[in-house]
Amino acid sequence: MTDLSFHDAYERILRTAVADASGIEADIDALAMAFVSRSSLEEAKLIFLRAYAASAQGNYALVTSLADEAVSLFDPREDLILDGRLRLVRAICAVRAGDADEAFHLVQPILELPETPETLELRLNAMDSIAMTGMQFTHDPKAFELLQQVAERWREIGFAPGEARCLNNLAYGLITARRFEEALPIAERSEAVHIEFGIRHKLPFATSTLARVQSELGRYSDAIATFTRAKALALDPPNEFIQTGCIIDIAHAKFQRGDDLFADPAMLAELHACTCAGVPEQNVGAYKVLSRVYAKAGRFEEALRFSETSADLQLEFLQKSTSARAEFARQRALGAAERALKRSESRFRARGEWCRRGR
């Protein structure tokens, strides 16, 4: 590490992280120790590396905190590439928070950079981010086309991590648009590219995306096996976000297949644990599955409680979204959640009363 300049060591860690971000925390710590006296720009680069590592682990709250700290340390004109990289990780967090406007605002300046060998990767990543945001929030056909073009460009220049990420994002976008038949071959291709080129730290995401498509197509046994594989991949390096999501999705697929989850106490215990693990959207999902499982078992009071908690958490999450673009969707979702809660309450109470009367 000491044989390299700070910049060269930083770039080497970043190149390693793009292919596999697992274990780079040790390299970051070594860089910090080797260059104790750092300029504010170097400190910002070091913090960006920590944000990148946190992003690979799905810890978006930490990513936001670190990226905001890094941005405060330097003038963007001092290093346009670093500014662009920080904009991208902050845009990912904005999308996760449901703020499309902020994501678009963050990546727009990157597209205005001149295309040079130094900015090519950054610009392609920005187009990837814009396309993914467009797919997630609007299902705009142009967004799907743009992401396909970016994936092809990554393939042309021989950058497998970029192609793999684009393919996974495209598959995920097609899932959100409920275009499952189209999503399947793309999800399969995405996982294959991740495996072929050893993109280890992103493989759990690609595998879980494939499992999600299989589940949506009603191939529940295949989905359970694929989710189980994704969960195992997310153990090393540990990724709580993927692990939690896989547990919920495995439970849902088993329920849809007709399994009795009360006959699988370990699975049921894992599902209960997911109500306070991962991120808010996952907590909502865990409570939804629990509500259905308990209702099917005739335990209506508990099912109603889970349904109410799920609705409350969903309302709380939606109310935190500040995007003007998301306002209409949020209001519609709020109304839908409230109506669903009333319907579930009426249904569970009615069925509970019906059972108590011994009918």
N, C-alpha and C positions, 0 to 999 in steps of 0.2 A: 504493500500500500504506500509506503514512504518513498518507493522508487518512482511513483507517479506524481504528477501535479494534481492539485485538488480537482481541476476540471476533468482531467483524463480518468481519474478514479471514479468521479461522479458519473461520467458517461459510460464507463464500463459496468458499473452497478445497474444503471438504467437499462443498458442493452440486455443484461442478464435478467432483469425484472420483466422485460417485455416478453421473453420466452418462458420464464418461470420465476414468479415472485416469491416462491416459498423459500424461507431462510435468508432473505436479503436483510432482515433486521440486524443480523450479526455483522454483515458487511457495512451497513450504515453506521453502526456503533464503532466499527474499526476506523471508518473514515473520520468520524467525529474525534476520535482519540488521536489519530495521526495528524490532524490539523486543528489543534486546540485554538490557535489564533486564527479566526476567520473573519472575512469581510461580511458586511450585511448581505451582500448578494450570495456569497457562499453559504451563509446561514440559511437563506431562503431556499437554496438548492437542496440543502440537507433536509430541511423540513418537508420540501416537496417529495423527496424520496420516502420519507415516513408516511406521507399522505398516500402515495402510490401503493405502498405496502398495505396500508389500512384498507384501501379500496379493493385490493385483491382478496382481502379477507371479508369483504362485505360490511365493514365497520364504517358506515357512511357518516355517522355523527362525528367520529374522530376525524374523518377526511375533511369535513367542513371546517372544523376547528383549526386543524393544521394548515389548510389552504388559506384561510383568512389570515392566519398569523404570518405565513410566508409572503402573502401579497403586501402586507404592511411594511415589509422590510426593504423594498427596493422600488425604484422607479421603473415602470414597465418598459420605457424607452431604453433602459439600460440593457435589457435582455429580452427581446421579443419572443424568443423561443421558450424561455422559462415562463414568461407571461402567458403564452399560448397553452403550455402544458397545464398550468394552474387553472386556466379558464376551463379546460376540458374536464379536469377532475371535479371542479365546482359545478359544471353543467350536469355531470352524472348525478351528483347529489340533488340538484334542482329537479331533475326528472324523477328521482326517487321520492322527492317531497311533493310531487304533483304540480310543480310550477313550470309549465312549458314556456311561458314568456321569459322567465329568467334564464332558462337553458338556451333559448334562441339568442337572447341578448348577450350571453357570455361567449358564444362561439362565433358570432357574426364578425368581430374584428379579425379572427383568424383567417376567414375566407378572403379578407381584403389584403392579406399579405401577398407579395409577389411570389409566384411559384418558382422556387429554386430547389436545388438538391437538399438544402438544409430545411426548407419549409414543406417539402412534398409530403412527408409522413404526417406532419402536423395538420396540413390542409385536408388530407384524406380522412384523418381522425375526426376533424371538425365536420366534414360532410357526413361521415358515419353517424356522428352524434345528432346532427340536424335531422337526418333521415329517420333515425330511431325515435326521436322525439315526435316527429310528424306522424309516424305509424302509430305510436302509443296513444296519442291524443286525438288524432283526426282520421286515421286510417286512409290518408290521402294516397291514391295510387301512385302519384309522382314520388312519394317518399319511398315506396317499395322499389320503384325503378331506379331511383338514385342509389339505394343501398346495394342493389344488384350490380350497378355500374362500378361502385366503389370496390366491391368484392372482386370484380373482374380486374380492376386496376391493380389491386394488391397482388393478385395472381400473376399479372403481367410482369410486375417488378420483382416477383419472387419473395414476397414478404408474407410468409405463412401465418404468423400471429394476426396480422391485419385481416387476411382473408377469413381465417377461422372466426374471429370476432364478428365480422360482418355477416357471415353465414348464420351464426347463432342469433344475432340481433334480428336478422331477416325472418328466421324461423319463429322467434318469439313474437315479432310483429304480426306475422300471419296467424299465430294463435290468438292474439288479441282481436284480430279481425274475423276470427272464427273460420278461417280458410285452412282447415286442418289437413285436407288431402294434399294441398300444395305445400304445406309446412313439412310434411313427413320426409320427403327425399332431401330437402334442404337441411333438416335437423340431422338426418343420417350422415350427410356429407360433412356437416360441421363437426360432428363427433369424430368422423374418420380423419379429418385434417388435424384435429387436436391430437389424436393418437399418433398419426404418422409422423408429425413433426415434434412430438414430445412437449406439447404445450400443457404441461402438467397442472399448473395452478388454475387454469381456466377449464380444464376438462370436466370437473364436476358440474359446472354451469351448462356445458354443452350436453352432457349426459342427462341431466335433469330436464332440459328442454325437450330432448327426444322422448323422455318418459311422459312428459306432459302431453305431447302430441298423441302418443299411443293411448293415453287415458281418455283424451277427448274423442278419439275414434272408437272408444268402447273396447279396446284391446287391454282389458284390465290386468290379466295375468302377465302379459308382456310389460305393461307399465310398472307393475309391482316389482318385477325383477330388475328393470332398468333403474327405477328410483332407488332400490336397495343398493345397486352398484354405485350410483351417484353418491349416496349417503356414505358408503365405505370410502370412496375417493376423497370425500370432504373431511375425512379424519386426519389425513396427513398430506399437506398441512391442514390444521383444524380450521374449519369454516362453519361457524354456528348458523349463519344465514342459510346455507345450503342444507345442512343437517336438519334444521328445524323444518324447513320447507318440505324436505323429502319425507319426514315422519308424517306430517299432515297429509301429504299427497298419497302416501302408502295407505294410511287409514281410510282416506276417501275412496281410493280405488278398491280396497277390500270391501268397504261398505257397498259400493256400487256393484261389485261382483256377487254380493249376497252373503258375504261372510258375517258371522256373529262375532262382533268384537268383544263381547263379554266373555266369550270362550277363549280369548287371547288377552289375558290380563296384562302381559308385558306391553303389548301394543297399546292398550287402553291407558296404561300408566304413562307411556311416552307421549301420547296425545294430550293428556291432562297437563303434562309438564310444558308443552308447547304454548299453553295459554299465557305463560309469563316468560317466554324465551323469544329470541329473534327480534323482529320488528313489529310495530303495531298491526300492519296488514296481516302478518302471520298469526298474531293472537286472535284477530277476527276470524280467520279461517279455521283455527283450531276449535273455537267456540261453536262455529257453524256446524262442523262435522260432529262434535259432541252432541249438539242439539238433536241432530238427525238420528244418531246412534241411540241416544236415550229414549227418544220418541218411539223408535221402532221397537224398543224393548218394553214399552208401556210405562216408562218412568217419566210421566208427563210433567210433574212439578219441576224436576231437575232439568228436563228438556226446555221448559219455558224459561227457567233461570239462565241457562246457557244462551238461549236465543236473545233474551233481553240484554245480556252482557255483550254479546256480539254486536247488536244494533247500537248500543251505547258507545262502544269503542269505535265503530265505524263512523258514527256521527262526529265523535271527538276528532278523529283523524281528518275527516273531510273539512271540518270547520277550521282547521289549521292551514289549509291550502289558501294561498294569497293571490294566486294567478288570476288576472282578469279573464284570460282565455278559458280558465277552468270554472268560472263562476256559474255559467248555465248548467254545465255538467254536474257541478257540486250541488246546486239547488235541486236538480232532478234526482240526483242520488239520495239527497237528504229525504226528499219526499218518498222515494221508493223504499228507503230503509224504514221510515216511519210506518208506511203502509204494510210492509212485510212484518214488522213487529206486531202490529195490530192483528194481522191475519194469523200469525203464528200463536199469539196469545189466545185468540178466540178458538183456534183449532185445538191447541193443547188442552185448554181448560174444558172444552166441550168433550174431548175424548177422555179426559181424566174423570169427568163427571159420569160419563157413559160407563166407564169401567167400574167406578165406585158403586154404581147401582147394580152391578153384577150382571150386566147384559152382555 
